[in-house]
Each structure stands twice: as C-alpha cells, then as structure tokens.
Amino acid sequence: MSGATRIAREEWRLWLRSKVVIAAALIIAALLVATSVLTIARIADEQMQRSEQQVAAEEVFFAQPDRHPHRMVHYGHYAFRPPPPLAVFEPGVDAVTGQSIFLEGHRQNTAMFADTKAAADLGGFAALTPASLYQLLMPLLLIVLGHAMFLRERESGTLAVLLAQGSSGTTLALGKATALLSVIAIFMVPLIVVAIYSITLGESVLAAASLVLGYFLYLCAWGAIVLAASILVRQRTVSLGALVFVWLFAALIVPRFAINASSAAIDAPGKIESDLVMLAEQRKLGDGHNAADPAFEQLQAQVLEQYGVDTIEDLPINWRGVVAGYSEAELTNLLNRFAEKRMALEAGQSRLFDLFGFASPTIAIASSSRTLAGTDLATHHRFLRESEALRFDFVQALNQAHATDLDYTIDMNRNNDADAAMAARINAESWRVLDEFRFRPDSASDRLARAGLPLAILLLWLVVCGGITALAARKVRI
C-alpha cells in the first residue's frame, strides 16, 4: 500500500470516529436523496400536465364550430414549455419565467404561471433543488471534513514524525486529496443516478455526462481550496473561519453582487415597460379592425391596381381580410423588434453575469448547470420565438381565410341580424391551419457549446487552486 493510500485511509478512520462529520454527511446525503426524489416526482408531473395541456389546447381549438375567422383570431391558443429531462436535477429559470403563453392576434403575451409565484407560500424551500444542494451544501461538507487535515497533523505532532520518516509534503497532500476525492466520488452517486434517469427520459448521454463532469470539476476545485487552506494556515479556527468566509463570499455575496451589477450595467426593461414605450409607434400603424383607417390608403390603392378594379366592393377578395393580414404583419414586425431588443439586453446581462464566474466557482457551475440541463435563459428565449412563430402563422392563415373564403358584402353586413351573422361564418375545417407545437430543448452539442465558457472557468479554478495546493505542499515544514 502506497503512502498516499495509507494517509487517505487514516483520514477516513478519523472521520468515521467524528460524530460531527458523520452527522453532517448524513444530513446532506438525506437532503440530496429526498430533494432528488421530490424534484423527480414534481418534474414528471409537470411534464405530463403540460404535454396533456398542449394536446388539449389543440383539440379545443380544432373543435370550435363554424365562426367568423376573426373571432378565432381572438379566441386564441396556448403554447406550453414542458420541462426537459435534466430539469429533474436543475429546474433553472423555469421557476421565474413561466411555462405557457396565450397566443392571440395583435398581441405578444408574456409567459405565465411561474413556479415562484405558484409556490410563494413555501418561502425559500420552494427553490430547494438537487442542483442548489450540490452548489451550496457540498462545499460546506468539504470544509467540515478538510479544514484541519494538515493542521491536525501539526497539532498532534505527527507531521514531524511523517516528515522525518521520509514522507514529503507532496505525498501527504496527495493522501489528503485522495481522501477528499473519495468523498466527492461518493456524493456524486446521486447525481449520476439522476443523470442516468434523465437519459431514460430521452436526454442525450453527452448532455448528462457533461453535467456530471461539470459538478465533479466544481467539487474538486472546492476540495483544492479546502486543502490549500489547511496547508497554508497554522490555526484550526482561522482555517475554518477563512474557509467559511470564502464560501459565503463565493456562494452568496458574489452571485448577489453579480446580479445587481449586471442589471445596473445593462438596463433591460421588462415586457410591460417595453409595451408602454411601443404604444406610440403602434398607433402609427393604423387599426386593423377598421378597414377605412387612413393608414391603409396606400395599401388600398396598390390592391385596387393589382386587381384592376376601381372599388373595394369589386375586388375578388375580402378587403377586410386583406387589411387584417397586412396590419398583423406590420404589427408583428414592430412587436418582434421590441421583443428581440429586450431579449438581447437580457442575454447581455446573462453573459455579463457568467463572467463573474472568474470570482466565484458557484456562478460558473450554476451557469453551466442551467445551460446543460436546457433550463437556461437562452432556451426560454427560443420558446418565446417559436411560440411567436406559431402565433403569427395561425393568425395569418385565419386572416387569409378571411380574405378568400368570406364575401366582403356579407362580412360588412354581419351585424344586421342573426341570419346575417350566421352567413358571415366559414367552415370549421379552416381551423386546421393550426400547426402542432411540441417544444424541445436544444441539441446536446448546442448546449455544450453555450456552456463552454463556464466549464472552462471551472477548469481554470481547479488548475489554479490545485497548483496553489501543490506548491504549498512542496514547502511543508514542521
């Protein structure tokens, strides 16, 4: 048995004799298991509910009777974002962004039913996930286990004996690191199990393996930080206090500061604020419900010239449907311009936040975790874009039916009496223009590419902290 292995075995023997260490390890293990089971059950239920709701929304839309086509434009439809398989470990932004959108003509509604609002009564416990436990509590366990690894040898006098017997500081550090690494390996088991479970749900092996690797790098970096403190500091209380301060700084202070700094550096107005600014420009486009609006005079002249007629009553198509389609296209261009600007600012905030990973490994692992799980801001933005494309397509298809399937004179007289209203309806088969919507996360390669920077930062943390530990170990003296 090598010297490093004997040292690691001795560390385990001491840990197993410590009631504090055993209690801390058991508490964290129990929390990991319980939280993983509860999160898996919750995400599975949400996955089933949202998938069923998407199918039900489509069936309800298709089942509508003969109607005026513009009534179906306002009847609307729903788009749902089901959680991806790895959300069983990392729910990500799902708790604050909302998972469903009501799609209707002339509007881009915001996502609704965020988990944070729905679970407000749970307080901080609503955010307890397997990912947050690994990010926050596992470093604390490593601090409890390793803050006095070298100091215990100094205090007991065994360090001098070991050095006198020919053991180098590097060998001692390697043995201590092996002990910490074995603890990390044991506590990686729940994550590996959850990752394998996500693969059975359809997740890519590449994405699941990358997530496991990211957390392994993160915990190894913390292990190196703990071991370096144990070597460099000469008092046990100072070592523990310094490591707890580092944990508070990296896990709590820096992330909060990063959020505030990113928001202050890049001002990204919310959707409501954007909508208020947009109203002035929207008024210039004209009212699509009023075919006589002066804003459509040029369009009217072009359409009359195209069909070679003098009045809109002579057109072979319904002028009101033409105006509805034109107005929707112009309005959608305006809405998309403001939406893309808002999302670009939010993405800029997110990129700036990720750069704070150089000051905190917790930020780096949180960013890579959300990205690899497919629960990050970029995925939410893609959901907004795809649901908007769905909205525009079915609204314009209904406007096209309005223009081609409904006579203009009948349309104009639809409010005269009940018979006229019945005549101004089109066949319900026209509702089949709605496309099936099934939102899925990006490919594993795309997610891995987006997670490249935070994963590289984690690797840098490990290399730097490991290098400091190795240099300190080489200079170990009595």
PEURVEN-V128376 format. One record per residue. N is the residue number from 1. PHI is phi in whole degrees, -180 to 180 (* if undefined). PSI is psi in radians with two decimals (* if undefined). OMEGA is omega in degrees with one decimal (999 if undefined). Layout:
BEGIN
n->N phi->PHI psi->PSI omega->OMEGA
n->N phi->PHI psi->PSI omega->OMEGA
END
This chain:
BEGIN
n->1 phi->* psi->2.28 omega->-177.7
n->2 phi->-71 psi->2.85 omega->179.4
n->3 phi->-63 psi->-0.70 omega->-179.6
n->4 phi->-64 psi->-0.68 omega->179.8
n->5 phi->-67 psi->-0.70 omega->178.3
n->6 phi->-64 psi->-0.68 omega->178.6
n->7 phi->-65 psi->-0.74 omega->178.5
n->8 phi->-63 psi->-0.73 omega->178.8
n->9 phi->-63 psi->-0.65 omega->179.6
n->10 phi->-68 psi->-0.65 omega->176.6
n->11 phi->-61 psi->-0.78 omega->179.1
n->12 phi->-62 psi->-0.69 omega->179.6
n->13 phi->-62 psi->-0.72 omega->179.2
n->14 phi->-69 psi->-0.70 omega->179.0
n->15 phi->-62 psi->-0.75 omega->-177.3
n->16 phi->-67 psi->-0.36 omega->177.7
n->17 phi->-87 psi->-0.18 omega->-176.8
n->18 phi->-95 psi->2.08 omega->178.9
n->19 phi->-68 psi->-0.60 omega->-180.0
n->20 phi->-65 psi->-0.81 omega->-179.4
n->21 phi->-63 psi->-0.80 omega->-179.3
n->22 phi->-62 psi->-0.75 omega->-179.5
n->23 phi->-63 psi->-0.77 omega->179.7
n->24 phi->-62 psi->-0.77 omega->-179.6
n->25 phi->-64 psi->-0.73 omega->-179.5
n->26 phi->-67 psi->-0.68 omega->179.3
n->27 phi->-63 psi->-0.81 omega->-179.4
n->28 phi->-67 psi->-0.70 omega->178.5
n->29 phi->-62 psi->-0.76 omega->179.7
n->30 phi->-65 psi->-0.71 omega->177.9
n->31 phi->-63 psi->-0.73 omega->179.7
n->32 phi->-62 psi->-0.82 omega->-178.0
n->33 phi->-66 psi->-0.84 omega->-177.8
n->34 phi->-63 psi->-0.78 omega->-179.4
n->35 phi->-66 psi->-0.68 omega->178.7
n->36 phi->-63 psi->-0.79 omega->-179.4
n->37 phi->-63 psi->-0.81 omega->-178.8
n->38 phi->-66 psi->-0.70 omega->179.8
n->39 phi->-67 psi->-0.72 omega->177.4
n->40 phi->-60 psi->-0.79 omega->-179.8
n->41 phi->-64 psi->-0.73 omega->-178.5
n->42 phi->-67 psi->-0.80 omega->-178.3
n->43 phi->-66 psi->-0.68 omega->178.1
n->44 phi->-62 psi->-0.71 omega->178.8
n->45 phi->-66 psi->-0.73 omega->178.8
n->46 phi->-66 psi->-0.68 omega->178.3
n->47 phi->-60 psi->-0.82 omega->-178.8
n->48 phi->-66 psi->-0.78 omega->-178.3
n->49 phi->-62 psi->-0.83 omega->-176.3
n->50 phi->-69 psi->-0.65 omega->177.0
n->51 phi->-64 psi->-0.77 omega->178.5
n->52 phi->-66 psi->-0.68 omega->179.7
n->53 phi->-67 psi->-0.61 omega->177.8
n->54 phi->-65 psi->-0.80 omega->178.4
n->55 phi->-64 psi->-0.74 omega->-179.0
n->56 phi->-64 psi->-0.69 omega->179.6
n->57 phi->-63 psi->-0.71 omega->178.6
n->58 phi->-67 psi->-0.74 omega->179.8
n->59 phi->-64 psi->-0.71 omega->178.9
n->60 phi->-65 psi->-0.71 omega->179.6
n->61 phi->-64 psi->-0.81 omega->-179.1
n->62 phi->-67 psi->-0.47 omega->-175.0
n->63 phi->-83 psi->-0.02 omega->-179.6
n->64 phi->-66 psi->2.51 omega->-179.3
n->65 phi->-75 psi->-3.13 omega->175.3
n->66 phi->-56 psi->2.28 omega->-179.4
n->67 phi->-144 psi->2.95 omega->165.8
n->68 phi->-67 psi->2.34 omega->-174.2
n->69 phi->-60 psi->-0.57 omega->-178.7
n->70 phi->-73 psi->-0.38 omega->173.9
n->71 phi->-67 psi->-0.61 omega->177.7
n->72 phi->-71 psi->-0.52 omega->175.1
n->73 phi->-59 psi->-0.71 omega->-179.5
n->74 phi->-88 psi->-0.33 omega->175.4
n->75 phi->-63 psi->-0.69 omega->170.6
n->76 phi->77 psi->-3.02 omega->-174.5
n->77 phi->-158 psi->2.86 omega->179.5
n->78 phi->-116 psi->2.51 omega->171.0
n->79 phi->-120 psi->2.34 omega->-177.4
n->80 phi->-118 psi->2.51 omega->176.5
n->81 phi->-110 psi->1.69 omega->178.8
n->82 phi->-72 psi->2.62 omega->-179.8
n->83 phi->-68 psi->2.46 omega->176.6
n->84 phi->-72 psi->2.91 omega->-176.7
n->85 phi->-55 psi->-0.74 omega->-176.8
n->86 phi->-76 psi->-0.03 omega->173.4
n->87 phi->-66 psi->-0.28 omega->175.2
n->88 phi->-64 psi->-0.34 omega->176.2
n->89 phi->-107 psi->-0.74 omega->-174.9
n->90 phi->-130 psi->1.61 omega->178.6
n->91 phi->-66 psi->-0.38 omega->174.4
n->92 phi->63 psi->-2.39 omega->-174.7
n->93 phi->-79 psi->-0.01 omega->-178.0
n->94 phi->-56 psi->-0.53 omega->-175.4
n->95 phi->-73 psi->-0.32 omega->-174.7
n->96 phi->-122 psi->-0.25 omega->-173.7
n->97 phi->-97 psi->-0.34 omega->-175.0
n->98 phi->88 psi->2.73 omega->-172.7
n->99 phi->-125 psi->-0.01 omega->-179.6
n->100 phi->-142 psi->2.64 omega->-179.5
n->101 phi->-134 psi->2.35 omega->173.0
n->102 phi->-88 psi->2.13 omega->-175.1
n->103 phi->-103 psi->2.18 omega->-179.9
n->104 phi->-150 psi->2.92 omega->-179.7
n->105 phi->-68 psi->2.57 omega->172.3
n->106 phi->71 psi->0.10 omega->-176.8
n->107 phi->-143 psi->2.63 omega->166.7
n->108 phi->-117 psi->1.72 omega->-178.2
n->109 phi->-78 psi->2.75 omega->178.5
n->110 phi->-86 psi->2.82 omega->177.4
n->111 phi->-67 psi->2.58 omega->-173.4
n->112 phi->-123 psi->2.97 omega->171.9
n->113 phi->62 psi->0.91 omega->174.4
n->114 phi->-69 psi->2.52 omega->-178.0
n->115 phi->-63 psi->-0.59 omega->-178.1
n->116 phi->-61 psi->-0.72 omega->179.4
n->117 phi->-71 psi->-0.68 omega->-177.6
n->118 phi->-70 psi->-0.44 omega->-176.2
n->119 phi->-115 psi->0.56 omega->-175.5
n->120 phi->-61 psi->-0.55 omega->-176.9
n->121 phi->-70 psi->-0.26 omega->-178.5
n->122 phi->-83 psi->-0.18 omega->179.9
n->123 phi->62 psi->-2.46 omega->-178.7
n->124 phi->-64 psi->-0.39 omega->-178.3
n->125 phi->-69 psi->-0.31 omega->178.8
n->126 phi->-66 psi->-0.42 omega->-177.3
n->127 phi->-97 psi->0.09 omega->-178.2
n->128 phi->-76 psi->1.95 omega->-178.8
n->129 phi->-131 psi->2.85 omega->175.8
n->130 phi->-57 psi->-0.67 omega->-179.3
n->131 phi->-63 psi->-0.77 omega->-178.9
n->132 phi->-66 psi->-0.58 omega->177.4
n->133 phi->-66 psi->-0.75 omega->177.6
n->134 phi->-65 psi->-0.66 omega->-176.8
n->135 phi->-74 psi->-0.58 omega->-172.8
n->136 phi->-108 psi->-0.79 omega->-172.3
n->137 phi->-87 psi->-0.60 omega->-179.8
n->138 phi->-61 psi->-0.73 omega->174.3
n->139 phi->-59 psi->-0.63 omega->177.3
n->140 phi->-64 psi->-0.70 omega->177.6
n->141 phi->-63 psi->-0.73 omega->178.6
n->142 phi->-64 psi->-0.60 omega->177.1
n->143 phi->-66 psi->-0.77 omega->179.1
n->144 phi->-61 psi->-0.72 omega->-177.0
n->145 phi->-74 psi->-0.69 omega->-166.2
n->146 phi->-112 psi->-0.02 omega->-173.7
n->147 phi->-65 psi->-0.41 omega->-176.7
n->148 phi->-117 psi->0.38 omega->-175.6
n->149 phi->-57 psi->-0.92 omega->178.9
n->150 phi->-81 psi->-0.61 omega->-178.2
n->151 phi->-63 psi->-0.61 omega->178.6
n->152 phi->-63 psi->-0.67 omega->177.7
n->153 phi->-67 psi->-0.67 omega->178.5
n->154 phi->-66 psi->-0.82 omega->-175.1
n->155 phi->-66 psi->-0.62 omega->-178.6
n->156 phi->-84 psi->-0.20 omega->-179.4
n->157 phi->86 psi->-0.02 omega->-178.6
n->158 phi->-75 psi->-0.35 omega->179.6
n->159 phi->-62 psi->-0.76 omega->179.5
n->160 phi->-63 psi->-0.70 omega->179.7
n->161 phi->-64 psi->-0.81 omega->-178.7
n->162 phi->-63 psi->-0.73 omega->178.6
n->163 phi->-68 psi->-0.65 omega->179.0
n->164 phi->-67 psi->-0.53 omega->179.4
n->165 phi->-81 psi->0.00 omega->175.8
n->166 phi->104 psi->-0.06 omega->177.4
n->167 phi->-74 psi->2.28 omega->-179.9
n->168 phi->-89 psi->2.85 omega->175.9
n->169 phi->-61 psi->-0.57 omega->178.4
n->170 phi->-65 psi->-0.73 omega->178.5
n->171 phi->-64 psi->-0.75 omega->178.0
n->172 phi->-61 psi->-0.80 omega->179.7
n->173 phi->-63 psi->-0.66 omega->179.0
n->174 phi->-64 psi->-0.70 omega->178.0
n->175 phi->-65 psi->-0.77 omega->178.0
n->176 phi->-63 psi->-0.72 omega->179.4
n->177 phi->-64 psi->-0.64 omega->177.8
n->178 phi->-63 psi->-0.69 omega->178.3
n->179 phi->-64 psi->-0.81 omega->178.2
n->180 phi->-64 psi->-0.68 omega->179.7
n->181 phi->-64 psi->-0.63 omega->178.3
n->182 phi->-67 psi->-0.64 omega->175.9
n->183 phi->-64 psi->-0.78 omega->178.6
n->184 phi->-59 psi->-0.76 omega->-179.5
n->185 phi->-61 psi->-0.71 omega->180.0
n->186 phi->-65 psi->-0.76 omega->-177.4
n->187 phi->-80 psi->-0.11 omega->171.6
n->188 phi->-79 psi->-0.28 omega->-176.4
n->189 phi->-58 psi->-0.84 omega->178.0
n->190 phi->-58 psi->-0.68 omega->178.5
n->191 phi->-65 psi->-0.73 omega->179.2
n->192 phi->-63 psi->-0.71 omega->178.3
n->193 phi->-63 psi->-0.77 omega->178.9
n->194 phi->-65 psi->-0.68 omega->178.7
n->195 phi->-63 psi->-0.74 omega->177.9
n->196 phi->-64 psi->-0.70 omega->178.0
n->197 phi->-62 psi->-0.69 omega->179.0
n->198 phi->-65 psi->-0.57 omega->177.4
n->199 phi->-65 psi->-0.66 omega->176.6
n->200 phi->-66 psi->-0.38 omega->178.0
n->201 phi->-87 psi->-0.04 omega->178.0
n->202 phi->114 psi->0.06 omega->179.9
n->203 phi->-72 psi->2.65 omega->177.5
n->204 phi->-72 psi->2.47 omega->176.6
n->205 phi->-62 psi->-0.66 omega->-179.8
n->206 phi->-61 psi->-0.80 omega->-178.9
n->207 phi->-66 psi->-0.77 omega->-179.3
n->208 phi->-65 psi->-0.77 omega->-179.9
n->209 phi->-66 psi->-0.66 omega->179.1
n->210 phi->-66 psi->-0.65 omega->177.6
n->211 phi->-64 psi->-0.78 omega->177.9
n->212 phi->-62 psi->-0.77 omega->179.5
n->213 phi->-62 psi->-0.71 omega->179.7
n->214 phi->-60 psi->-0.79 omega->179.7
n->215 phi->-70 psi->-0.54 omega->176.2
n->216 phi->-65 psi->-0.77 omega->176.9
n->217 phi->-61 psi->-0.73 omega->-178.8
n->218 phi->-62 psi->-0.85 omega->-178.3
n->219 phi->-69 psi->-0.59 omega->176.9
n->220 phi->-67 psi->-0.64 omega->177.0
n->221 phi->-63 psi->-0.73 omega->177.0
n->222 phi->-66 psi->-0.66 omega->176.6
n->223 phi->-60 psi->-0.70 omega->178.4
n->224 phi->-66 psi->-0.68 omega->177.8
n->225 phi->-62 psi->-0.78 omega->-179.3
n->226 phi->-64 psi->-0.79 omega->-178.4
n->227 phi->-66 psi->-0.68 omega->178.6
n->228 phi->-63 psi->-0.72 omega->178.4
n->229 phi->-64 psi->-0.69 omega->-180.0
n->230 phi->-64 psi->-0.56 omega->-180.0
n->231 phi->-80 psi->-0.76 omega->-170.9
n->232 phi->-81 psi->-0.55 omega->-176.8
n->233 phi->-91 psi->2.52 omega->-174.3
n->234 phi->-101 psi->-0.11 omega->179.9
n->235 phi->-126 psi->2.40 omega->-175.5
n->236 phi->-63 psi->-0.79 omega->-178.1
n->237 phi->-65 psi->-0.64 omega->178.1
n->238 phi->-67 psi->-0.73 omega->178.5
n->239 phi->-61 psi->-0.83 omega->180.0
n->240 phi->-64 psi->-0.79 omega->-179.8
n->241 phi->-63 psi->-0.73 omega->-179.6
n->242 phi->-65 psi->-0.74 omega->-179.3
n->243 phi->-68 psi->-0.68 omega->176.9
n->244 phi->-64 psi->-0.68 omega->177.2
n->245 phi->-64 psi->-0.75 omega->177.7
n->246 phi->-60 psi->-0.74 omega->179.0
n->247 phi->-63 psi->-0.81 omega->178.5
n->248 phi->-60 psi->-0.75 omega->-179.2
n->249 phi->-65 psi->-0.83 omega->-174.4
n->250 phi->-77 psi->-0.66 omega->-172.7
n->251 phi->-92 psi->-0.44 omega->-174.4
n->252 phi->-121 psi->-0.85 omega->-173.3
n->253 phi->-74 psi->-0.91 omega->-177.3
n->254 phi->-61 psi->-0.80 omega->177.7
n->255 phi->-58 psi->-0.73 omega->178.8
n->256 phi->-66 psi->-0.74 omega->177.4
n->257 phi->-64 psi->-0.69 omega->-179.6
n->258 phi->-63 psi->-0.71 omega->178.1
n->259 phi->-63 psi->-0.83 omega->-178.9
n->260 phi->-66 psi->-0.71 omega->-179.3
n->261 phi->-67 psi->-0.72 omega->179.1
n->262 phi->-65 psi->-0.72 omega->179.0
n->263 phi->-67 psi->-0.64 omega->-179.4
n->264 phi->-74 psi->-0.65 omega->-177.7
n->265 phi->-72 psi->-0.64 omega->-179.1
n->266 phi->-127 psi->1.83 omega->-178.5
n->267 phi->-80 psi->1.93 omega->-179.5
n->268 phi->-113 psi->1.76 omega->-179.6
n->269 phi->-65 psi->2.61 omega->177.7
n->270 phi->-73 psi->3.06 omega->-176.4
n->271 phi->-64 psi->-0.70 omega->-178.6
n->272 phi->-63 psi->-0.77 omega->178.8
n->273 phi->-64 psi->-0.71 omega->178.1
n->274 phi->-63 psi->-0.71 omega->-179.6
n->275 phi->-63 psi->-0.67 omega->179.6
n->276 phi->-65 psi->-0.71 omega->178.4
n->277 phi->-67 psi->-0.59 omega->-175.0
n->278 phi->-76 psi->-0.36 omega->-174.2
n->279 phi->-58 psi->-0.69 omega->-178.5
n->280 phi->-62 psi->-0.77 omega->178.4
n->281 phi->-70 psi->-0.57 omega->-178.4
n->282 phi->-65 psi->-0.62 omega->-179.3
n->283 phi->-64 psi->-0.51 omega->-178.9
n->284 phi->-70 psi->-0.32 omega->-176.2
n->285 phi->-79 psi->-0.30 omega->-177.6
n->286 phi->93 psi->2.90 omega->-177.9
n->287 phi->-98 psi->1.96 omega->-178.2
n->288 phi->-64 psi->-0.29 omega->178.0
n->289 phi->-83 psi->-0.20 omega->-178.2
n->290 phi->-116 psi->1.74 omega->-177.1
n->291 phi->-68 psi->-0.27 omega->179.7
n->292 phi->-93 psi->0.11 omega->179.8
n->293 phi->-60 psi->2.32 omega->-179.9
n->294 phi->-56 psi->-0.40 omega->-179.5
n->295 phi->-64 psi->-0.30 omega->-176.5
n->296 phi->-107 psi->0.24 omega->-179.2
n->297 phi->-64 psi->-0.75 omega->179.5
n->298 phi->-65 psi->-0.73 omega->177.2
n->299 phi->-61 psi->-0.74 omega->-179.6
n->300 phi->-61 psi->-0.78 omega->179.7
n->301 phi->-61 psi->-0.71 omega->-179.6
n->302 phi->-66 psi->-0.74 omega->-178.5
n->303 phi->-68 psi->-0.73 omega->178.0
n->304 phi->-62 psi->-0.72 omega->178.6
n->305 phi->-67 psi->-0.67 omega->-179.6
n->306 phi->-61 psi->-0.72 omega->-176.6
n->307 phi->-96 psi->-0.04 omega->175.6
n->308 phi->67 psi->0.67 omega->178.9
n->309 phi->-125 psi->2.91 omega->-176.1
n->310 phi->-100 psi->-0.45 omega->-177.6
n->311 phi->-130 psi->2.76 omega->-179.9
n->312 phi->-69 psi->-0.43 omega->177.7
n->313 phi->-67 psi->-0.42 omega->-179.5
n->314 phi->-86 psi->-0.12 omega->-179.1
n->315 phi->-66 psi->2.52 omega->176.3
n->316 phi->-77 psi->-0.04 omega->178.4
n->317 phi->-125 psi->2.90 omega->-178.4
n->318 phi->-83 psi->1.99 omega->-178.1
n->319 phi->-59 psi->-0.61 omega->-179.2
n->320 phi->-66 psi->-0.66 omega->176.4
n->321 phi->-67 psi->-0.64 omega->176.8
n->322 phi->-62 psi->-0.81 omega->179.3
n->323 phi->-62 psi->-0.72 omega->-179.8
n->324 phi->-62 psi->-0.76 omega->179.6
n->325 phi->-67 psi->-0.75 omega->179.0
n->326 phi->-64 psi->-0.81 omega->-178.9
n->327 phi->-62 psi->-0.71 omega->179.9
n->328 phi->-64 psi->-0.69 omega->179.9
n->329 phi->-66 psi->-0.77 omega->179.3
n->330 phi->-65 psi->-0.75 omega->-179.5
n->331 phi->-66 psi->-0.70 omega->179.7
n->332 phi->-64 psi->-0.68 omega->176.0
n->333 phi->-60 psi->-0.73 omega->178.3
n->334 phi->-66 psi->-0.81 omega->179.7
n->335 phi->-61 psi->-0.74 omega->-179.1
n->336 phi->-67 psi->-0.62 omega->179.4
n->337 phi->-63 psi->-0.78 omega->178.1
n->338 phi->-69 psi->-0.68 omega->-179.3
n->339 phi->-65 psi->-0.75 omega->180.0
n->340 phi->-66 psi->-0.65 omega->177.5
n->341 phi->-64 psi->-0.77 omega->180.0
n->342 phi->-64 psi->-0.76 omega->-179.4
n->343 phi->-68 psi->-0.60 omega->177.1
n->344 phi->-64 psi->-0.69 omega->177.3
n->345 phi->-66 psi->-0.73 omega->177.8
n->346 phi->-63 psi->-0.70 omega->177.5
n->347 phi->-65 psi->-0.64 omega->176.0
n->348 phi->-63 psi->-0.72 omega->175.3
n->349 phi->-60 psi->-0.74 omega->-178.8
n->350 phi->-64 psi->-0.74 omega->179.0
n->351 phi->-65 psi->-0.70 omega->177.8
n->352 phi->-65 psi->-0.71 omega->176.8
n->353 phi->-59 psi->-0.73 omega->-179.1
n->354 phi->-62 psi->-0.56 omega->-179.1
n->355 phi->-66 psi->-0.40 omega->176.3
n->356 phi->-70 psi->-0.08 omega->173.5
n->357 phi->-62 psi->-0.41 omega->175.6
n->358 phi->-66 psi->-0.38 omega->178.8
n->359 phi->-100 psi->-0.24 omega->-177.8
n->360 phi->-153 psi->2.06 omega->176.5
n->361 phi->-65 psi->-0.39 omega->179.0
n->362 phi->-65 psi->-0.67 omega->176.6
n->363 phi->-66 psi->-0.72 omega->-179.0
n->364 phi->-63 psi->-0.78 omega->-178.7
n->365 phi->-72 psi->-0.61 omega->178.6
n->366 phi->-64 psi->-0.75 omega->-179.7
n->367 phi->-66 psi->-0.82 omega->-179.7
n->368 phi->-67 psi->-0.60 omega->-179.6
n->369 phi->-64 psi->-0.83 omega->179.0
n->370 phi->-63 psi->-0.72 omega->-177.9
n->371 phi->-66 psi->-0.83 omega->-178.4
n->372 phi->-68 psi->-0.54 omega->178.8
n->373 phi->-77 psi->-0.26 omega->-176.6
n->374 phi->77 psi->0.50 omega->179.8
n->375 phi->-124 psi->0.52 omega->-177.4
n->376 phi->-95 psi->3.12 omega->-177.8
n->377 phi->-65 psi->-0.65 omega->-179.7
n->378 phi->-61 psi->-0.66 omega->178.0
n->379 phi->-67 psi->-0.70 omega->177.4
n->380 phi->-63 psi->-0.73 omega->177.9
n->381 phi->-63 psi->-0.68 omega->177.7
n->382 phi->-65 psi->-0.63 omega->175.7
n->383 phi->-62 psi->-0.74 omega->178.7
n->384 phi->-63 psi->-0.74 omega->-179.0
n->385 phi->-68 psi->-0.75 omega->-177.8
n->386 phi->-70 psi->-0.66 omega->177.5
n->387 phi->-68 psi->-0.59 omega->176.4
n->388 phi->-67 psi->-0.68 omega->176.6
n->389 phi->-63 psi->-0.69 omega->176.3
n->390 phi->-62 psi->-0.80 omega->179.8
n->391 phi->-60 psi->-0.87 omega->-176.7
n->392 phi->-63 psi->-0.72 omega->-177.7
n->393 phi->-63 psi->-0.81 omega->-176.4
n->394 phi->-76 psi->-0.55 omega->177.0
n->395 phi->-67 psi->-0.76 omega->179.5
n->396 phi->-69 psi->-0.58 omega->176.0
n->397 phi->-65 psi->-0.66 omega->176.2
n->398 phi->-70 psi->-0.64 omega->176.1
n->399 phi->-66 psi->-0.63 omega->176.5
n->400 phi->-64 psi->-0.73 omega->176.0
n->401 phi->-64 psi->-0.64 omega->176.4
n->402 phi->-60 psi->-0.71 omega->-177.2
n->403 phi->-76 psi->-0.60 omega->-171.7
n->404 phi->-105 psi->-0.45 omega->-173.5
n->405 phi->-105 psi->-0.06 omega->-176.9
n->406 phi->-129 psi->2.16 omega->-178.8
n->407 phi->-66 psi->2.45 omega->-175.9
n->408 phi->-63 psi->-0.78 omega->-178.6
n->409 phi->-64 psi->-0.76 omega->177.5
n->410 phi->-62 psi->-0.70 omega->179.6
n->411 phi->-63 psi->-0.74 omega->-178.7
n->412 phi->-66 psi->-0.53 omega->-175.2
n->413 phi->-98 psi->0.21 omega->-171.4
n->414 phi->-66 psi->-0.37 omega->-178.6
n->415 phi->-93 psi->0.10 omega->-177.2
n->416 phi->-69 psi->-0.81 omega->179.7
n->417 phi->-160 psi->-3.12 omega->-176.8
n->418 phi->-65 psi->-0.69 omega->-179.8
n->419 phi->-65 psi->-0.70 omega->178.3
n->420 phi->-65 psi->-0.65 omega->177.9
n->421 phi->-66 psi->-0.68 omega->177.8
n->422 phi->-66 psi->-0.64 omega->-178.8
n->423 phi->-69 psi->-0.44 omega->-177.3
n->424 phi->-90 psi->0.63 omega->176.9
n->425 phi->-118 psi->2.67 omega->176.2
n->426 phi->-116 psi->2.90 omega->-174.7
n->427 phi->-64 psi->2.44 omega->-178.0
n->428 phi->-63 psi->-0.31 omega->176.5
n->429 phi->-62 psi->-0.36 omega->178.8
n->430 phi->-66 psi->-0.34 omega->-178.9
n->431 phi->-73 psi->-0.17 omega->179.5
n->432 phi->-70 psi->-0.03 omega->176.9
n->433 phi->-68 psi->-0.28 omega->-179.5
n->434 phi->-69 psi->2.21 omega->179.0
n->435 phi->-83 psi->2.64 omega->174.1
n->436 phi->-68 psi->2.38 omega->-178.7
n->437 phi->-121 psi->2.05 omega->177.0
n->438 phi->-134 psi->1.79 omega->-176.6
n->439 phi->-81 psi->2.33 omega->179.4
n->440 phi->-132 psi->2.69 omega->-179.9
n->441 phi->-69 psi->2.88 omega->176.3
n->442 phi->-62 psi->2.87 omega->175.9
n->443 phi->-64 psi->2.75 omega->-178.5
n->444 phi->-61 psi->-0.64 omega->-179.2
n->445 phi->-66 psi->-0.67 omega->177.6
n->446 phi->-66 psi->-0.75 omega->178.9
n->447 phi->-65 psi->-0.71 omega->179.7
n->448 phi->-65 psi->-0.65 omega->178.0
n->449 phi->-64 psi->-0.73 omega->178.7
n->450 phi->-67 psi->-0.54 omega->-178.7
n->451 phi->-86 psi->0.07 omega->-175.9
n->452 phi->-59 psi->-0.80 omega->-177.9
n->453 phi->-64 psi->-0.92 omega->-179.7
n->454 phi->-63 psi->-0.58 omega->177.0
n->455 phi->-68 psi->-0.68 omega->177.1
n->456 phi->-65 psi->-0.66 omega->177.7
n->457 phi->-64 psi->-0.72 omega->177.1
n->458 phi->-61 psi->-0.76 omega->178.6
n->459 phi->-63 psi->-0.68 omega->177.4
n->460 phi->-63 psi->-0.76 omega->176.6
n->461 phi->-57 psi->-0.79 omega->-178.8
n->462 phi->-65 psi->-0.75 omega->-179.0
n->463 phi->-65 psi->-0.80 omega->-178.1
n->464 phi->-66 psi->-0.86 omega->-178.7
n->465 phi->-67 psi->-0.67 omega->176.5
n->466 phi->-65 psi->-0.66 omega->177.9
n->467 phi->-65 psi->-0.73 omega->177.5
n->468 phi->-62 psi->-0.72 omega->179.4
n->469 phi->-63 psi->-0.75 omega->-179.1
n->470 phi->-65 psi->-0.75 omega->179.2
n->471 phi->-65 psi->-0.71 omega->178.8
n->472 phi->-66 psi->-0.65 omega->-179.3
n->473 phi->-66 psi->-0.62 omega->180.0
n->474 phi->-67 psi->-0.37 omega->-176.9
n->475 phi->-106 psi->0.26 omega->-178.6
n->476 phi->-64 psi->2.25 omega->176.3
n->477 phi->-131 psi->2.94 omega->-179.8
n->478 phi->-65 psi->* omega->999
END
